[in-house]
């Protein structure tokens, strides 16, 4: 309520937990930055929860261009019939992870990731 103060800190990503940093709003879009486990619990309680927040790399790592866990988590969620991620977000996730792999010299795995793109063009 408005008279009571918060009794627990918001669930920050692991890399921010012990930093003493308190983030209320994200710079991009005004969404708060939360831990990936928090997003998974929200998805469990609401099957239509926004997957863009869940798959944001910053909910896991401080590197916003590290899509490793986000891509693998998306593939697991897709196998569990969570399919309400927009086509644009799917494309960004696939191409970003493929570009990350290619920059590490793992172009064979980048091709494997791009084979998961449902849009042939």
N, C-alpha and C positions, 0 to 999 in steps of 0.2 A: 504494500500500500504506500501511499505518499508519505505517511507519518513514519514508516519504518525504513531503516536503511537495509541495504543488501546484506544477507548473511553468508553469502558465498561468492567467491570470485567467478567470473565467467570462465568457461573452459577454453583456455588458450592453447594453441599448438605447443607441442613439447619443447620446441626451440625457444619459446617465449615464456615458459612457465616460471623459471627462476630469475628472470631478468628484472622483475619488479615493474615491468611495463603493463599498463592498463590500456587496452584498446577498446573503445566503445564503437567506433565507426570505421569502416574500411574506406580507403581513399577512392576506390573505384566503385561507384554505384551506391555508396552509403550502406553496404551490407557489413554487419559485424564479422570479424575474423574469428573463427572458432576451430576447435580441434576436430579432426576427421572422425574420431570416435563419437563426439557429440552429434555430428551430422548423421552418422550411421544409426544412432539411437532415434533421432528425429525421423529418419526414413522408415525405421521399424514401426514407429507409432503412426506415421502418415505415409502411405505408399505413394502419394503424389508430391512428396517433399522435393524441393528444387535440387536437382542433381548437379547443377552448375556450382553451387556452393560446396557440395560434397567433394567434387572432383577438382576443385581448385588446388593447385600444387602447394599454395601457401598454407593450407590447413595441415600440411605434413612437414614441409621443409622450408627453410628460409630462402631457398633458391626458387624464384617464381617460374623458372624455365626448366625445372626438373619434373618431367611428366611420367617418370617410371611408375611410381605407385598409383598415380591417378589413372593411367591407362590400364594397368592390371586390375585395379578395383572396378573400373568400368566394365571390363570383360567379365568379371565375376557377377556383377549386378545384371549385366545383359543376359547371362546364362540363367539368372534367377527371374527372368521376365520383367525386369525394370527397363522399360523402353521409352520413357518420356523425356529423354535428352534430345534437344533440338538437333536437326541435321547439321546446322552450322557448328554447334558445340562439339558434335561427334567428329566433324572434319578437322576442327582445330586441334582436338585431342590426338587424333591419329597422325596428322601431319607434324604436329609439334614433337611427338615422341619419335616419329620416324626421323625427323631432322636431328634430334638429339642423338639417336643411334648412329646416323650417318656421320655426324661430326666426330664421333668416337672411332670411326673406321669400321663400324659394324653394319655395313650397307646391306648384307644378307638379311639381318634382322629387321632393318628398316623396310625392306621389301615385304617381309612377313607381316609387319604391322600394317602396311598399306593394303595388304590383301584382306584385312578386316573391314575396309571401307566399303559399305554397301553400294555407294554411288560409283558406277563404273567410270564416269567422266572425271 
